[in-house]
């Protein structure tokens, strides 16, 4: 009985079925381009060489079920081993045993639907399923690879992919031959379930590549307990994502959840910064005391066009609100009207949020930009002693009754609801709803353009 076969031994042959129960190693090119080969039976195969089944029609290996390739003893899989082959449902290795996988092992497999990797793999290469940058679209529906340490595979655009399990993966990026390589599931529009590593420790967080899940429009929930968001656009356009609990990430980078229209609830316990457009046009309904307790800055456009956002709790340590930050929201109130530590408010930050009513207290404000609160329905605004730059258009709320500034402020002063220069010689601003009984301060010399 045949104990072993040589390299290229059946290459380009018309063999349809192979029965080699004593063979445990399939060498390089052994069945390459065997276009009639549908079934192969071997012994407990531990190694498959480079291009061993490349271009073959093989579907069934070591299993009685048609279309199943079961290689549970495998320890080594060579470059392009199953590339362009007919495999459909593949299981590789076994739990507790190591498995080395070469480049392009399943590249351009037109029929591959299910892949389970039970062996422990250090690296799953970037070109496992297709050449990096290729537009090839795989039919794969499910990937289970719970013992892969570094997953670099590009699966972008695989529109049939529904389920992924990578519960031990701690790295999705690497620098190889001087080039940055990163995993991607971008535009996997059918992906609904993704199991990610939970390290169990805030000191061992997993960093996601930029745009990793961009436009995964069916993804509803992802466990982000052990994730550190750094690169941006990670979940851009994930329109079915409903909640985001991100307890350990130090930041929410630019565009991270932009366009997640179903995202109604967010908690980011450790996030110090919320980047530009981070939650643009999401479905967030409220920012409460638990949402961003550690935040010191909200970037430009961070919550713009969040049309369902009605309530804003300003974190105690928040110092900066970027331009256009809350334009297009439905804010009704700022909780207690208080912005306790805010020093800067950018241009147009709350512009035309007509539903925003009540009072705003900004005891630490230094700079308030153009049209920051114009078009709102605020009644009163008060500022502390540090205010040094105030755009008059910032106060353009038709409902505004009064503006006050701390008496220790060295740049501005207020008298009977109106805003003056410190020496009261120049009238800067009269609230539009201050009433007809407003009394002007003695010594007034100049009234600024558009003051009233």
C-alpha positions as CSV (number, residue, x, y, z in Angstrom):
1,X,0.0,0.0,0.0
2,X,1.3,3.5,-0.9
3,X,3.0,5.1,2.1
4,X,4.0,8.4,0.5
5,X,3.7,10.4,-2.7
6,X,6.1,12.8,-4.4
7,X,5.9,16.5,-5.3
8,X,3.7,17.2,-8.3
9,X,2.9,13.4,-8.5
10,X,-0.7,13.9,-9.8
11,X,-0.4,17.5,-11.1
12,X,-2.6,18.2,-14.1
13,X,-4.0,14.7,-14.1
14,X,-7.6,13.7,-14.8
15,X,-7.9,11.7,-11.5
16,X,-11.4,12.0,-10.0
17,X,-11.0,10.1,-6.7
18,X,-8.0,9.4,-4.6
19,X,-7.8,6.8,-1.8
20,X,-4.4,6.8,0.0
21,X,-5.2,5.9,3.6
22,X,-1.5,5.5,4.6
23,X,-0.4,8.9,3.3
24,X,0.0,11.5,6.0
25,X,1.9,14.2,4.1
26,X,0.7,15.8,0.8
27,X,3.7,17.4,-0.9
28,X,4.0,20.5,-3.0
29,X,1.9,20.6,-6.2
30,X,0.7,17.0,-5.6
31,X,-2.8,17.6,-6.9
32,X,-2.4,21.0,-8.5
33,X,-4.7,21.7,-11.4
34,X,-6.6,18.4,-11.0
35,X,-9.8,19.7,-12.5
36,X,-11.7,16.4,-12.2
37,X,-10.6,15.6,-8.6
38,X,-13.6,15.7,-6.3
39,X,-12.7,13.4,-3.4
40,X,-9.5,12.5,-1.6
41,X,-9.0,10.1,1.3
42,X,-5.7,10.1,3.3
43,X,-4.4,9.0,6.6
44,X,-4.0,11.5,9.5
45,X,-2.5,14.2,7.4
46,X,-0.1,16.5,9.3
47,X,1.2,18.5,6.4
48,X,0.0,19.9,3.1
49,X,2.6,21.5,0.9
50,X,2.7,24.6,-1.3
51,X,0.0,24.7,-4.0
52,X,-0.9,21.0,-3.2
53,X,-4.5,21.4,-4.3
54,X,-4.3,24.7,-6.1
55,X,-6.7,24.9,-9.0
56,X,-8.2,21.5,-8.3
57,X,-11.9,20.7,-8.0
58,X,-11.5,18.9,-4.7
59,X,-14.5,19.3,-2.3
60,X,-14.3,16.3,0.0
61,X,-11.3,15.2,2.0
62,X,-11.2,12.6,4.8
63,X,-15.0,12.8,5.4
64,X,-18.0,10.9,4.4
65,X,-20.1,14.0,3.8
66,X,-19.9,15.5,0.3
67,X,-18.3,18.9,0.4
68,X,-16.6,18.6,3.7
69,X,-12.8,18.6,4.1
70,X,-11.7,17.5,7.6
71,X,-8.1,17.8,8.4
72,X,-8.0,17.6,12.2
73,X,-4.4,16.4,12.5
74,X,-3.0,19.1,10.3
75,X,0.1,20.9,11.7
76,X,1.3,22.7,8.5
77,X,-0.5,24.2,5.5
78,X,1.7,25.5,2.7
79,X,1.4,28.6,0.6
80,X,-1.6,28.6,-1.8
81,X,-2.4,25.0,-0.6
82,X,-6.1,25.3,-1.5
83,X,-6.0,28.5,-3.7
84,X,-8.5,28.5,-6.5
85,X,-9.8,25.1,-5.4
86,X,-13.3,23.8,-5.1
87,X,-13.4,23.4,-1.3
88,X,-16.6,24.3,0.4
89,X,-16.5,23.4,4.1
90,X,-13.1,23.0,5.7
91,X,-11.9,22.2,9.2
92,X,-8.2,22.5,10.0
93,X,-6.2,21.3,13.0
94,X,-7.4,20.5,16.5
95,X,-7.7,22.4,19.8
96,X,-4.4,22.3,21.7
97,X,-2.2,21.6,18.7
98,X,-0.2,24.2,16.8
99,X,-0.9,25.0,13.1
100,X,1.3,26.9,10.7
101,X,-0.5,28.5,7.8
102,X,1.3,29.9,4.7
103,X,0.3,32.7,2.4
104,X,-2.7,32.7,0.1
105,X,-3.9,29.3,1.5
106,X,-7.5,29.9,0.4
107,X,-7.0,32.7,-2.1
108,X,-9.7,33.1,-4.7
109,X,-11.7,30.0,-3.7
110,X,-15.0,30.5,-5.5
111,X,-17.0,27.9,-3.5
112,X,-15.7,28.3,0.0
113,X,-18.5,28.8,2.5
114,X,-17.4,27.6,5.9
115,X,-13.9,27.6,7.4
116,X,-13.1,26.4,10.9
117,X,-9.5,26.6,12.2
118,X,-9.2,24.7,15.5
119,X,-5.5,24.6,15.6
120,X,-3.5,27.3,17.4
121,X,-2.2,29.7,14.7
122,X,0.3,32.5,15.4
123,X,-0.4,34.5,12.2
124,X,-3.2,34.3,9.7
125,X,-1.7,36.2,6.7
126,X,-3.2,39.2,5.0
127,X,-3.6,37.3,1.7
128,X,-5.2,34.2,3.2
129,X,-8.4,34.7,1.1
130,X,-7.3,37.2,-1.6
131,X,-4.3,39.3,-2.6
132,X,-4.1,42.5,-0.7
133,X,-6.0,45.2,-2.5
134,X,-7.8,42.7,-4.8
135,X,-11.5,43.1,-5.6
136,X,-12.1,39.3,-5.4
137,X,-15.3,38.6,-3.5
138,X,-15.4,35.3,-1.6
139,X,-18.6,33.3,-0.9
140,X,-17.5,32.5,2.6
141,X,-20.4,32.7,5.1
142,X,-18.7,31.7,8.4
143,X,-15.2,31.9,9.8
144,X,-14.4,30.3,13.2
145,X,-10.7,30.7,14.2
146,X,-10.8,31.0,18.0
147,X,-7.1,30.3,18.5
148,X,-5.5,32.7,16.1
149,X,-3.2,35.2,17.9
150,X,-2.6,37.7,15.1
151,X,-5.3,38.0,12.4
152,X,-4.2,40.0,9.4
153,X,-6.6,38.7,6.7
154,X,-8.2,41.0,4.3
155,X,-11.9,40.0,4.0
156,X,-13.2,43.3,2.8
157,X,-16.1,43.2,0.4
158,X,-17.1,39.6,1.3
159,X,-20.8,40.2,1.1
160,X,-21.8,36.6,2.0
161,X,-19.9,36.7,5.3
162,X,-22.4,36.4,8.2
163,X,-20.4,35.2,11.2
164,X,-16.9,35.5,12.6
165,X,-15.4,34.1,15.8
166,X,-11.9,35.3,16.8
167,X,-12.0,35.0,20.5
168,X,-8.3,34.7,21.1
169,X,-7.1,37.3,18.6
170,X,-5.1,40.1,20.3
171,X,-3.6,41.8,17.2
172,X,-5.1,42.9,13.8
173,X,-2.1,44.9,12.5
174,X,1.6,44.3,11.7
175,X,4.5,45.9,9.8
176,X,5.8,43.4,7.3
177,X,8.7,44.2,5.0
178,X,8.3,47.8,5.9
179,X,4.6,48.0,5.0
180,X,1.6,48.3,7.3
181,X,-0.7,45.3,7.1
182,X,-4.1,45.2,8.7
183,X,-7.2,43.0,8.9
184,X,-10.3,44.3,7.3
185,X,-14.0,43.4,7.2
186,X,-15.0,46.6,5.4
187,X,-18.1,46.3,3.3
188,X,-19.0,42.9,4.7
189,X,-22.7,43.9,4.4
190,X,-24.1,40.6,5.7
191,X,-22.0,40.3,8.8
192,X,-24.3,40.1,11.8
193,X,-22.2,38.3,14.4
194,X,-18.6,39.0,15.5
195,X,-16.9,37.4,18.5
196,X,-13.9,39.4,19.6
197,X,-11.2,38.7,22.2
198,X,-12.0,39.6,25.8
199,X,-8.6,39.9,27.5
200,X,-10.2,40.4,30.9
201,X,-7.7,43.2,31.6
202,X,-7.8,47.0,30.9
203,X,-4.0,46.8,30.6
204,X,-4.2,44.3,27.7
205,X,-6.4,46.0,25.1
206,X,-6.8,45.1,21.5
207,X,-6.4,47.9,18.9
208,X,-8.6,47.8,15.8
209,X,-7.3,49.0,12.4
210,X,-8.9,52.0,10.8
211,X,-12.2,51.2,9.0
212,X,-12.1,47.6,10.2
213,X,-15.9,47.3,10.2
214,X,-16.8,50.2,7.9
215,X,-20.1,49.8,6.2
216,X,-20.9,46.5,7.9
217,X,-24.5,47.5,7.7
218,X,-26.0,44.3,9.3
219,X,-23.7,44.3,12.4
220,X,-25.9,44.8,15.5
221,X,-23.7,44.2,18.5
222,X,-19.9,43.8,19.2
223,X,-18.3,43.3,22.6
224,X,-15.9,46.2,23.0
225,X,-14.8,45.5,26.6
226,X,-11.2,44.9,25.6
227,X,-10.9,47.3,22.7
228,X,-8.9,50.4,22.5
229,X,-10.0,52.7,19.6
230,X,-7.1,54.6,18.1
231,X,-7.3,54.7,14.4
232,X,-10.7,56.0,13.5
233,X,-13.6,55.0,11.3
234,X,-13.7,51.6,12.9
235,X,-17.5,51.3,12.8
236,X,-18.3,54.0,10.2
237,X,-21.6,53.4,8.5
238,X,-22.7,50.4,10.7
239,X,-26.3,51.3,10.4
240,X,-27.7,48.4,12.4
241,X,-25.4,48.8,15.4
242,X,-27.6,49.7,18.4
243,X,-25.4,50.1,21.4
244,X,-21.7,50.8,22.1
245,X,-20.2,50.1,25.5
246,X,-16.6,51.0,25.4
247,X,-15.3,50.9,29.0
248,X,-11.5,51.0,28.5
249,X,-10.7,53.0,25.3
250,X,-8.9,56.2,26.1
251,X,-10.4,57.9,23.1
252,X,-13.2,57.8,20.6
253,X,-11.3,58.7,17.4
254,X,-12.5,60.7,14.4
255,X,-15.5,59.1,12.5
256,X,-15.4,56.0,14.7
257,X,-19.2,55.6,14.7
258,X,-20.1,58.2,12.1
259,X,-23.4,57.3,10.3
260,X,-24.4,54.6,12.8
261,X,-28.1,55.6,12.5
262,X,-29.4,53.0,14.8
263,X,-26.9,53.7,17.6
264,X,-29.0,55.0,20.5
265,X,-26.9,54.4,23.5
266,X,-23.2,55.0,24.2
267,X,-21.0,54.6,27.3
268,X,-17.3,55.3,27.1
269,X,-16.1,55.3,30.7
270,X,-12.4,56.0,30.0
271,X,-12.6,58.2,26.8
272,X,-10.8,61.4,27.4
273,X,-11.4,62.8,23.9
274,X,-14.3,62.4,21.4
275,X,-12.9,63.0,18.0
276,X,-14.4,65.0,15.1
277,X,-17.4,63.4,13.5
278,X,-17.1,60.5,16.0
279,X,-20.9,60.2,16.4
280,X,-22.1,62.3,13.4
281,X,-25.6,61.4,12.3
282,X,-26.1,58.6,14.8
283,X,-29.3,57.7,16.7
284,X,-28.1,58.8,20.1
285,X,-31.0,60.0,22.3
286,X,-29.2,61.3,25.3
287,X,-25.7,62.1,26.7
288,X,-26.0,61.4,30.4
289,X,-23.6,61.3,33.4
290,X,-22.5,57.8,32.4
291,X,-21.9,58.4,28.7
292,X,-18.5,60.2,28.7
293,X,-17.6,60.7,32.4
294,X,-13.9,61.2,31.7
295,X,-14.2,63.4,28.6
296,X,-12.2,66.6,28.4
297,X,-13.1,67.5,24.8
298,X,-15.8,67.0,22.2
299,X,-14.4,67.4,18.7
300,X,-15.8,69.4,15.8
301,X,-19.0,67.9,14.4
302,X,-18.8,65.1,17.0
303,X,-22.6,64.9,17.5
304,X,-23.8,66.9,14.5
305,X,-27.0,65.8,12.9
306,X,-27.9,63.4,15.8
307,X,-31.5,64.2,15.2
308,X,-32.8,62.2,18.2
309,X,-30.4,63.7,20.7
310,X,-32.6,65.6,23.2
311,X,-30.6,65.8,26.5
312,X,-27.0,66.8,27.2
313,X,-25.2,66.3,30.4
314,X,-21.9,68.1,30.2
315,X,-19.1,66.1,31.9
316,X,-17.5,67.7,34.9
317,X,-14.1,67.7,33.3
318,X,-15.1,68.7,29.7
319,X,-13.1,71.8,28.7
320,X,-13.7,72.1,24.9
321,X,-16.7,71.8,22.6
322,X,-15.7,71.9,19.0
323,X,-17.3,73.8,16.1
324,X,-20.6,72.5,14.8
325,X,-20.6,70.0,17.6
326,X,-24.4,69.9,18.2
327,X,-25.8,71.4,15.0
328,X,-28.8,69.4,13.7
329,X,-29.7,67.9,17.1
330,X,-33.0,68.1,19.0
331,X,-31.5,69.2,22.3
332,X,-34.2,70.4,24.7
333,X,-31.9,71.1,27.6
334,X,-28.4,71.1,29.0
335,X,-28.8,69.3,32.4
336,X,-28.9,72.0,35.1
337,X,-27.8,74.4,32.4
338,X,-24.3,73.8,33.6
339,X,-21.1,73.6,31.7
340,X,-18.9,73.5,34.8
341,X,-15.4,73.3,33.2
342,X,-15.9,74.3,29.6
343,X,-13.3,76.9,28.6
344,X,-13.9,77.0,24.8
345,X,-17.0,76.7,22.6
346,X,-16.4,76.5,18.9
347,X,-18.1,78.3,16.1
348,X,-21.7,77.2,15.4
349,X,-21.5,74.6,18.3
350,X,-25.3,74.8,19.1
351,X,-26.3,76.9,16.1
352,X,-30.0,76.7,15.2
353,X,-30.9,74.2,17.8
354,X,-34.2,75.9,18.3
355,X,-35.4,73.4,20.8
356,X,-32.7,74.2,23.3
357,X,-34.3,76.2,26.1
358,X,-33.5,77.4,29.6
359,X,-30.3,78.7,31.0
360,X,-26.6,78.1,30.4
361,X,-24.0,78.7,33.1
362,X,-20.3,78.7,32.0
363,X,-18.2,79.8,35.0
364,X,-14.9,78.8,33.4
365,X,-15.5,80.0,29.8
366,X,-12.6,81.8,28.1
367,X,-13.7,81.8,24.4
368,X,-17.1,81.4,22.8
369,X,-17.1,81.3,18.9
370,X,-19.2,82.8,16.2
371,X,-22.9,81.8,16.3
372,X,-22.2,79.3,19.0
373,X,-25.7,79.6,20.5
374,X,-27.5,81.6,17.8
375,X,-30.9,80.3,16.8
376,X,-31.5,78.6,20.1
377,X,-34.3,79.3,22.5
378,X,-32.2,80.1,25.6
379,X,-33.4,82.6,28.1
380,X,-30.2,83.5,30.0
381,X,-26.5,83.0,29.8
382,X,-23.9,83.7,32.4
383,X,-20.1,83.6,32.3
384,X,-17.2,83.7,34.8
385,X,-14.3,85.9,35.4
386,X,-12.0,84.4,32.7
387,X,-14.1,85.2,29.6
388,X,-11.8,87.1,27.2
389,X,-13.2,86.3,23.7
390,X,-16.9,86.4,23.0
391,X,-18.3,86.6,19.5
392,X,-21.5,88.7,19.6
393,X,-23.2,86.4,17.1
394,X,-22.8,83.7,19.7
395,X,-25.6,85.3,21.7
396,X,-28.1,85.5,18.9
397,X,-31.0,83.8,20.5
398,X,-34.3,85.7,19.9
399,X,-35.6,84.4,23.3
400,X,-32.6,85.6,25.3
401,X,-33.6,87.8,28.3
402,X,-30.3,88.4,30.0
403,X,-26.5,88.0,29.8
404,X,-24.4,88.2,32.9
405,X,-20.6,88.2,33.5
406,X,-18.8,87.7,36.8
407,X,-18.0,91.1,38.3
408,X,-14.3,90.1,38.6
409,X,-14.0,89.7,34.8
410,X,-11.4,92.2,33.5
411,X,-12.8,92.4,29.9
412,X,-16.6,92.5,30.2
413,X,-19.3,93.8,32.6
414,X,-23.1,93.5,32.7
415,X,-25.7,96.0,33.8
416,X,-29.5,95.4,33.7
417,X,-29.3,92.3,31.5
418,X,-27.0,93.9,28.9
419,X,-23.3,93.3,28.1
420,X,-20.7,96.1,28.2
421,X,-17.0,96.6,28.1
422,X,-15.4,96.5,31.6
423,X,-15.5,100.3,31.9
424,X,-19.1,100.6,30.7
425,X,-18.2,103.0,28.0
426,X,-19.2,100.7,25.2
427,X,-22.5,98.7,24.9
428,X,-21.7,95.4,23.3
429,X,-24.9,93.4,23.3
430,X,-28.6,93.8,24.4
431,X,-30.5,90.5,24.6
432,X,-33.3,90.5,22.0
433,X,-36.0,89.7,24.6
434,X,-34.7,92.0,27.3
435,X,-37.8,94.1,27.3
436,X,-38.5,97.8,26.8
437,X,-37.6,98.8,30.4
438,X,-33.9,98.2,29.9
439,X,-31.8,100.8,31.6
440,X,-28.6,102.0,30.1
441,X,-25.5,102.5,32.2
442,X,-24.4,106.1,32.9
443,X,-21.2,107.0,31.1
444,X,-22.1,105.0,28.0
445,X,-20.3,106.5,24.9
446,X,-20.4,103.9,22.1
447,X,-23.0,101.4,21.1
448,X,-21.5,98.6,19.0
449,X,-22.9,97.7,15.6
450,X,-25.7,95.2,15.9
451,X,-25.7,95.5,19.7
452,X,-29.4,95.4,19.9
